[in-house]
Amino acid sequence: METNFFENTQYKNKYARKSLMIDITVLQNTINYNVVLPEELKVDKFSEVFVDTVVTNNVVTNDNSTGSGSNQKLNNIGMLLKIDKINTRTIGGDTSDSGTTKYNGRFFIPNEAGSTTTGLKIHKGRKQNYLGTIEAGRYRNFNITLSDLDNSSIFVNNPDDQVETSKFIIELIIVEKE
């Protein structure tokens, strides 16, 4: 067997990676969505899931003062994401409600849409963040909950007759574990 001097014969890529892109176009003010993939996502082994990129269009700004009182501003500082097939083991609480479970099983995404931003915004595009795990299996649809910190829609209200422009796109990286 003839090899080149710089060729590494011992290297093997042990980790299979897959990318899952979820695109939510908002048709009304809701927080629950069902995304159906055009083909099955096949996960061969127990895998870890990482958030690679989050992009939104027409999300409420993080200093939006519309709504009831100043608490509305605080509720817009981030988004809570839950994907039913992905095990996110977050446990959280806050000082205002001792029995709250609104953070449990959800992933927090900071809302980086400032006061002058009403259009396209990249909320997370700098590094991969651990989201959770996914079991081996074949997946075709995902039930997703996406809300602000008060369990309300994160998108700007649009009149019913206006063409919808609110969007949430997330890219997930699935890495098989050994």
Secondary structure, DSSP 8 states (H G I E B T S, - for coil): ----TT--SS------EEEEEEEEE-SSS-SEEEEEEEEEEEE-S-EEEEEEEEEEESB--TT---SSSTHHHHHTSEEEEEETTSB-------SS-TT--TTTT-EEEE----TT--SEEEEE-SS-EEEEEE-SEEEEEEEEEEE-TTSS--B----TTS----EEEEEEEEEE--
